[in-house]
Amino acid sequence: MIKFWNIVYYFAYRGDHKLRLLFDKYVPLKHILRIPLVRNFYAKRGVTVNHIYDAVDKAFKRPDFGLSITFAGGLMCILIFAICFGLALVYEGILRDSHRLSIYHEGGFVLVSLIVNYLLLFRRDKYLKYFKELEEMKGAERRKWAWISFAVIFGILLFAIGSFVFMAYRT
C-alpha cells in the first residue's frame, strides 16, 4: 500500500511538472521578459533571461519542496478526502437516512486525509526514497505505472462524483 501510494504520488508530481512545461509558452513571465526595457533592467544587474528561466524551473521541479510536489501533495490529500466523503455519502444513501454530513464530518475527513498522507508519504521524507527508485524506472514499466496512477486518480474522483449521484437518486 505504501509503495503503491508513493507511485501514484510520483506520477502526480511528474504529471504536474509535464503540464507546466506544456503550458509554459502561455506564462505571462515569458512575455514580460521579452520587453527590451525589462531585459535591459536585468542585464545591468548581471541577470540573463536564462537565469530567470532556470530559477523558475528549479522552483517547480525540486522534489523536496518545489511547486509541483506541493501541488501533488495537495492532490493526494484531496484524493483521500474524496474517498472518505464518497464512502460517507454511499453509506448515507444505503441507509436512506436523512442525516446530512456536517462540518464536523468534513473536518474529520480532512484530518484523516492529512494523517494518512503523513504516514504513507511524508513521514521522514519517505517519498524521496521512492522517488529515487522510480527515477530509475524505464520505458514500458514507467508508462504502465503512469497509466495506472492516472486511472487511480481519475477513478477516485469519479467515485466521489458518483456518490453524489447515488445520493440524489436513492430510493
Phi and psi restraints in degrees (value plus and minus 20) as a CYANA .aco file:
   2 ILE   PHI     -84.4   -44.4
   2 ILE   PSI     -66.1   -26.1
   3 LYS   PHI     -84.9   -44.9
   3 LYS   PSI     -62.0   -22.0
   4 PHE   PHI     -82.2   -42.2
   4 PHE   PSI     -64.5   -24.5
   5 TRP   PHI     -87.1   -47.1
   5 TRP   PSI     -54.3   -14.3
   6 ASN   PHI     -89.0   -49.0
   6 ASN   PSI     -54.1   -14.1
   7 ILE   PHI     -85.3   -45.3
   7 ILE   PSI     -64.3   -24.3
   8 VAL   PHI     -81.5   -41.5
   8 VAL   PSI     -61.5   -21.5
   9 TYR   PHI     -82.2   -42.2
   9 TYR   PSI     -63.2   -23.2
  10 TYR   PHI     -81.3   -41.3
  10 TYR   PSI     -65.5   -25.5
  11 PHE   PHI     -95.9   -55.9
  11 PHE   PSI     -43.5    -3.5
  12 ALA   PHI     -87.5   -47.5
  12 ALA   PSI     -61.0   -21.0
  13 TYR   PHI     -82.9   -42.9
  13 TYR   PSI     -68.2   -28.2
  14 ARG   PHI     -84.8   -44.8
  14 ARG   PSI     -58.1   -18.1
  15 GLY   PHI     -83.8   -43.8
  15 GLY   PSI     -62.5   -22.5
  16 ASP   PHI     -84.0   -44.0
  16 ASP   PSI     -62.0   -22.0
  17 HIS   PHI     -85.5   -45.5
  17 HIS   PSI     -60.5   -20.5
  18 LYS   PHI     -86.0   -46.0
  18 LYS   PSI     -58.7   -18.7
  19 LEU   PHI     -84.6   -44.6
  19 LEU   PSI     -58.5   -18.5
  20 ARG   PHI     -83.0   -43.0
  20 ARG   PSI     -61.9   -21.9
  21 LEU   PHI     -86.0   -46.0
  21 LEU   PSI     -55.3   -15.3
  22 LEU   PHI     -85.8   -45.8
  22 LEU   PSI     -62.5   -22.5
  23 PHE   PHI    -115.0   -75.0
  23 PHE   PSI      -7.1    32.9
  24 ASP   PHI     -82.1   -42.1
  24 ASP   PSI     -51.9   -11.9
  25 LYS   PHI     -92.0   -52.0
  25 LYS   PSI     -34.1     5.9
  26 TYR   PHI    -116.5   -76.5
  26 TYR   PSI     -16.6    23.4
  27 VAL   PHI     -94.8   -54.8
  27 VAL   PSI     110.4   150.4
  28 PRO   PHI     -81.2   -41.2
  28 PRO   PSI     -46.8    -6.8
  29 LEU   PHI     -78.2   -38.2
  29 LEU   PSI     -60.7   -20.7
  30 LYS   PHI     -83.0   -43.0
  30 LYS   PSI     -59.7   -19.7
  31 HIS   PHI     -91.8   -51.8
  31 HIS   PSI     -55.2   -15.2
  32 ILE   PHI     -87.2   -47.2
  32 ILE   PSI     -59.5   -19.5
  33 LEU   PHI     -92.5   -52.5
  33 LEU   PSI     -31.3     8.7
  34 ARG   PHI    -101.6   -61.6
  34 ARG   PSI     -36.1     3.9
  35 ILE   PHI     -88.0   -48.0
  35 ILE   PSI     108.0   148.0
  36 PRO   PHI     -78.7   -38.7
  36 PRO   PSI     -56.8   -16.8
  37 LEU   PHI     -81.5   -41.5
  37 LEU   PSI     -63.7   -23.7
  38 VAL   PHI     -89.3   -49.3
  38 VAL   PSI     -63.1   -23.1
  39 ARG   PHI     -80.9   -40.9
  39 ARG   PSI     -63.3   -23.3
  40 ASN   PHI     -86.8   -46.8
  40 ASN   PSI     -56.9   -16.9
  41 PHE   PHI     -77.4   -37.4
  41 PHE   PSI     -67.2   -27.2
  42 TYR   PHI     -95.1   -55.1
  42 TYR   PSI     -51.7   -11.7
  43 ALA   PHI     -84.9   -44.9
  43 ALA   PSI     -55.9   -15.9
  44 LYS   PHI     -83.1   -43.1
  44 LYS   PSI     -46.9    -6.9
  45 ARG   PHI    -115.9   -75.9
  45 ARG   PSI     -14.8    25.2
  46 GLY   PHI      61.8   101.8
  46 GLY   PSI      -2.2    37.8
  47 VAL   PHI    -129.6   -89.6
  47 VAL   PSI     105.9   145.9
  48 THR   PHI    -117.7   -77.7
  48 THR   PSI     147.8   187.8
  49 VAL   PHI     -82.7   -42.7
  49 VAL   PSI     -56.0   -16.0
  50 ASN   PHI     -84.8   -44.8
  50 ASN   PSI     -53.9   -13.9
  51 HIS   PHI     -81.8   -41.8
  51 HIS   PSI     -61.1   -21.1
  52 ILE   PHI     -87.5   -47.5
  52 ILE   PSI     -65.0   -25.0
  53 TYR   PHI     -80.8   -40.8
  53 TYR   PSI     -61.2   -21.2
  54 ASP   PHI     -84.7   -44.7
  54 ASP   PSI     -59.5   -19.5
  55 ALA   PHI     -85.8   -45.8
  55 ALA   PSI     -61.7   -21.7
  56 VAL   PHI     -85.2   -45.2
  56 VAL   PSI     -61.9   -21.9
  57 ASP   PHI     -83.2   -43.2
  57 ASP   PSI     -60.9   -20.9
  58 LYS   PHI     -84.9   -44.9
  58 LYS   PSI     -57.2   -17.2
  59 ALA   PHI     -83.5   -43.5
  59 ALA   PSI     -52.3   -12.3
  60 PHE   PHI    -104.7   -64.7
  60 PHE   PSI     -59.1   -19.1
  61 LYS   PHI    -106.5   -66.5
  61 LYS   PSI     -37.5     2.5
  62 ARG   PHI     -75.0   -35.0
  62 ARG   PSI     101.8   141.8
  63 PRO   PHI     -97.1   -57.1
  63 PRO   PSI     -36.8     3.2
  64 ASP   PHI    -104.2   -64.2
  64 ASP   PSI     -59.7   -19.7
  65 PHE   PHI    -180.5  -140.5
  65 PHE   PSI      47.3    87.3
  66 GLY   PHI    -126.7   -86.7
  66 GLY   PSI     154.8   194.8
  67 LEU   PHI     -90.2   -50.2
  67 LEU   PSI     -57.5   -17.5
  68 SER   PHI     -86.6   -46.6
  68 SER   PSI     -58.8   -18.8
  69 ILE   PHI     -90.4   -50.4
  69 ILE   PSI     -52.5   -12.5
  70 THR   PHI     -86.8   -46.8
  70 THR   PSI     -63.8   -23.8
  71 PHE   PHI     -82.6   -42.6
  71 PHE   PSI     -63.8   -23.8
  72 ALA   PHI     -83.6   -43.6
  72 ALA   PSI     -58.6   -18.6
  73 GLY   PHI     -83.7   -43.7
  73 GLY   PSI     -60.4   -20.4
  74 GLY   PHI     -83.8   -43.8
  74 GLY   PSI     -59.6   -19.6
  75 LEU   PHI     -83.1   -43.1
  75 LEU   PSI     -60.5   -20.5
  76 MET   PHI     -85.1   -45.1
  76 MET   PSI     -57.5   -17.5
  77 CYS   PHI     -86.5   -46.5
  77 CYS   PSI     -60.1   -20.1
  78 ILE   PHI     -83.8   -43.8
  78 ILE   PSI     -57.1   -17.1
  79 LEU   PHI     -85.4   -45.4
  79 LEU   PSI     -64.6   -24.6
  80 ILE   PHI     -85.1   -45.1
  80 ILE   PSI     -60.5   -20.5
  81 PHE   PHI     -80.7   -40.7
  81 PHE   PSI     -62.3   -22.3
  82 ALA   PHI     -84.1   -44.1
  82 ALA   PSI     -58.2   -18.2
  83 ILE   PHI     -83.8   -43.8
  83 ILE   PSI     -67.8   -27.8
  84 CYS   PHI     -82.7   -42.7
  84 CYS   PSI     -65.1   -25.1
  85 PHE   PHI     -86.1   -46.1
  85 PHE   PSI     -62.8   -22.8
  86 GLY   PHI     -84.0   -44.0
  86 GLY   PSI     -62.8   -22.8
  87 LEU   PHI     -82.8   -42.8
  87 LEU   PSI     -58.4   -18.4
  88 ALA   PHI     -85.6   -45.6
  88 ALA   PSI     -59.7   -19.7
  89 LEU   PHI     -89.0   -49.0
  89 LEU   PSI     -59.1   -19.1
  90 VAL   PHI     -85.5   -45.5
  90 VAL   PSI     -63.2   -23.2
  91 TYR   PHI     -79.7   -39.7
  91 TYR   PSI     -64.0   -24.0
  92 GLU   PHI     -85.7   -45.7
  92 GLU   PSI     -57.4   -17.4
  93 GLY   PHI     -90.1   -50.1
  93 GLY   PSI     -58.1   -18.1
  94 ILE   PHI     -86.3   -46.3
  94 ILE   PSI     -60.5   -20.5
  95 LEU   PHI     -94.3   -54.3
  95 LEU   PSI     -34.8     5.2
  96 ARG   PHI      32.9    72.9
  96 ARG   PSI      19.8    59.8
  97 ASP   PHI    -110.2   -70.2
  97 ASP   PSI     127.1   167.1
  98 SER   PHI    -109.2   -69.2
  98 SER   PSI     -15.4    24.6
  99 HIS   PHI     -86.1   -46.1
  99 HIS   PSI     119.1   159.1
 100 ARG   PHI    -129.2   -89.2
 100 ARG   PSI     129.0   169.0
 101 LEU   PHI     -86.9   -46.9
 101 LEU   PSI     112.4   152.4
 102 SER   PHI    -120.4   -80.4
 102 SER   PSI     157.8   197.8
 103 ILE   PHI     -84.7   -44.7
 103 ILE   PSI     -46.8    -6.8
 104 TYR   PHI     -89.2   -49.2
 104 TYR   PSI     -58.4   -18.4
 105 HIS   PHI     -83.1   -43.1
 105 HIS   PSI     -66.5   -26.5
 106 GLU   PHI     -85.0   -45.0
 106 GLU   PSI     -58.2   -18.2
 107 GLY   PHI     -83.6   -43.6
 107 GLY   PSI     -58.2   -18.2
 108 GLY   PHI     -84.9   -44.9
 108 GLY   PSI     -58.5   -18.5
 109 PHE   PHI     -85.2   -45.2
 109 PHE   PSI     -58.5   -18.5
 110 VAL   PHI     -84.5   -44.5
 110 VAL   PSI     -63.3   -23.3
 111 LEU   PHI     -82.9   -42.9
 111 LEU   PSI     -64.4   -24.4
 112 VAL   PHI     -80.8   -40.8
 112 VAL   PSI     -62.7   -22.7
 113 SER   PHI     -81.0   -41.0
 113 SER   PSI     -64.9   -24.9
 114 LEU   PHI     -86.2   -46.2
 114 LEU   PSI     -61.6   -21.6
 115 ILE   PHI     -87.0   -47.0
 115 ILE   PSI     -66.1   -26.1
 116 VAL   PHI     -81.4   -41.4
 116 VAL   PSI     -66.3   -26.3
 117 ASN   PHI     -87.8   -47.8
 117 ASN   PSI     -53.9   -13.9
 118 TYR   PHI     -83.0   -43.0
 118 TYR   PSI     -66.1   -26.1
 119 LEU   PHI     -89.5   -49.5
 119 LEU   PSI     -57.3   -17.3
 120 LEU   PHI    -105.8   -65.8
 120 LEU   PSI     -49.9    -9.9
 121 LEU   PHI    -138.7   -98.7
 121 LEU   PSI     -72.5   -32.5
 122 PHE   PHI    -113.2   -73.2
 122 PHE   PSI     -38.8     1.2
 123 ARG   PHI     -82.3   -42.3
 123 ARG   PSI     102.1   142.1
 124 ARG   PHI      35.3    75.3
 124 ARG   PSI      13.0    53.0
 125 ASP   PHI      29.9    69.9
 125 ASP   PSI      26.1    66.1
 126 LYS   PHI     -79.6   -39.6
 126 LYS   PSI     -55.0   -15.0
 127 TYR   PHI     -84.3   -44.3
 127 TYR   PSI     -48.4    -8.4
 128 LEU   PHI     -85.6   -45.6
 128 LEU   PSI     -55.4   -15.4
 129 LYS   PHI     -84.4   -44.4
 129 LYS   PSI     -63.5   -23.5
 130 TYR   PHI     -89.1   -49.1
 130 TYR   PSI     -55.3   -15.3
 131 PHE   PHI     -81.9   -41.9
 131 PHE   PSI     -60.1   -20.1
 132 LYS   PHI     -82.5   -42.5
 132 LYS   PSI     -61.4   -21.4
 133 GLU   PHI     -82.8   -42.8
 133 GLU   PSI     -64.2   -24.2
 134 LEU   PHI     -93.9   -53.9
 134 LEU   PSI     -45.0    -5.0
 135 GLU   PHI     -83.9   -43.9
 135 GLU   PSI     -48.3    -8.3
 136 GLU   PHI    -101.5   -61.5
 136 GLU   PSI     -31.3     8.7
 137 MET   PHI     -86.9   -46.9
 137 MET   PSI     118.3   158.3
 138 LYS   PHI    -141.5  -101.5
 138 LYS   PSI     136.4   176.4
 139 GLY   PHI      26.9    66.9
 139 GLY   PSI    -139.7   -99.7
 140 ALA   PHI     -83.9   -43.9
 140 ALA   PSI     -56.6   -16.6
 141 GLU   PHI     -83.2   -43.2
 141 GLU   PSI     -63.4   -23.4
 142 ARG   PHI     -83.9   -43.9
 142 ARG   PSI     -64.6   -24.6
 143 ARG   PHI     -82.9   -42.9
 143 ARG   PSI     -60.8   -20.8
 144 LYS   PHI     -79.6   -39.6
 144 LYS   PSI     -69.3   -29.3
 145 TRP   PHI     -90.7   -50.7
 145 TRP   PSI     -48.9    -8.9
 146 ALA   PHI     -85.2   -45.2
 146 ALA   PSI     -63.5   -23.5
 147 TRP   PHI     -89.0   -49.0
 147 TRP   PSI     -57.6   -17.6
 148 ILE   PHI     -83.8   -43.8
 148 ILE   PSI     -62.8   -22.8
 149 SER   PHI     -83.6   -43.6
 149 SER   PSI     -62.7   -22.7
 150 PHE   PHI     -81.4   -41.4
 150 PHE   PSI     -62.7   -22.7
 151 ALA   PHI     -84.5   -44.5
 151 ALA   PSI     -58.5   -18.5
 152 VAL   PHI     -85.2   -45.2
 152 VAL   PSI     -67.4   -27.4
 153 ILE   PHI     -82.2   -42.2
 153 ILE   PSI     -67.8   -27.8
 154 PHE   PHI     -84.6   -44.6
 154 PHE   PSI     -60.8   -20.8
 155 GLY   PHI     -84.5   -44.5
 155 GLY   PSI     -61.7   -21.7
 156 ILE   PHI     -85.0   -45.0
 156 ILE   PSI     -63.4   -23.4
 157 LEU   PHI     -86.0   -46.0
 157 LEU   PSI     -58.0   -18.0
 158 LEU   PHI     -85.3   -45.3
 158 LEU   PSI     -59.7   -19.7
 159 PHE   PHI     -81.3   -41.3
 159 PHE   PSI     -63.1   -23.1
 160 ALA   PHI     -83.6   -43.6
 160 ALA   PSI     -62.1   -22.1
 161 ILE   PHI     -87.7   -47.7
 161 ILE   PSI     -60.8   -20.8
 162 GLY   PHI     -83.5   -43.5
 162 GLY   PSI     -50.8   -10.8
 163 SER   PHI     -87.5   -47.5
 163 SER   PSI     -51.6   -11.6
 164 PHE   PHI     -86.0   -46.0
 164 PHE   PSI     -61.7   -21.7
 165 VAL   PHI     -84.5   -44.5
 165 VAL   PSI     -61.8   -21.8
 166 PHE   PHI     -79.5   -39.5
 166 PHE   PSI     -62.5   -22.5
 167 MET   PHI     -84.7   -44.7
 167 MET   PSI     -57.9   -17.9
 168 ALA   PHI     -91.1   -51.1
 168 ALA   PSI     -52.6   -12.6
 169 TYR   PHI    -130.0   -90.0
 169 TYR   PSI       1.7    41.7
 170 ARG   PHI     -88.4   -48.4
 170 ARG   PSI     133.8   173.8
